[in-house]
Amino acid sequence: MDVLELLVKASYARENKADLLRQANESIEMTRWIVRMAHDPETARSKAVRVQRGGPQ
């Protein structure tokens, strides 16, 4: 629901449209990661290991 609200606000905004769209994109990305972790907990562990070792994210 938050994403929908941000998208509607962005569609009517004149000045901070890019910021609203960035916020919506971040929220979608977080939801995507939560779903991936719920489906496959190994996903979160493998990304954390790559970050600790300095590998590509």
C-alpha positions in Angstrom: 0.0 0.0 0.0 2.9 2.4 0.7 4.3 1.8 -2.7 1.0 2.6 -4.3 0.7 5.8 -2.3 4.2 6.9 -3.3 3.4 6.2 -7.0 0.2 8.2 -6.9 2.0 11.1 -5.1 4.8 11.0 -7.7 2.3 11.1 -10.5 0.9 14.4 -9.2 4.1 15.9 -7.9 5.8 18.7 -9.8 9.1 19.1 -7.8 10.1 16.0 -5.8 8.9 13.3 -8.3 12.3 11.6 -8.5 12.6 11.4 -4.7 9.1 9.8 -4.4 10.0 7.3 -7.2 13.3 6.5 -5.5 11.4 5.8 -2.2 8.9 3.5 -4.1 11.8 1.7 -5.7 13.5 1.1 -2.4 10.3 -0.2 -0.9 9.8 -2.6 -3.8 13.4 -3.8 -3.5 13.1 -4.4 0.2 9.9 -6.4 -0.3 11.6 -8.4 -3.0 14.5 -9.3 -0.7 12.1 -10.3 2.1 10.2 -12.6 -0.2 13.5 -14.1 -1.5 14.7 -14.7 2.1 11.4 -16.2 3.1 11.6 -18.6 0.2 15.3 -19.4 0.4 17.2 -18.4 3.6 20.5 -19.3 1.8 20.1 -16.2 -0.4 20.7 -13.8 2.5 23.7 -15.8 3.8 25.4 -16.0 0.4 25.0 -12.2 -0.1 26.3 -11.5 3.4 29.4 -13.6 2.8 30.1 -11.9 -0.6 29.9 -8.5 1.1 32.2 -9.5 4.0 34.8 -10.8 1.5 34.5 -7.7 -0.7 33.0 -9.5 -3.7 30.4 -8.1 -6.0 27.0 -7.6 -4.5 
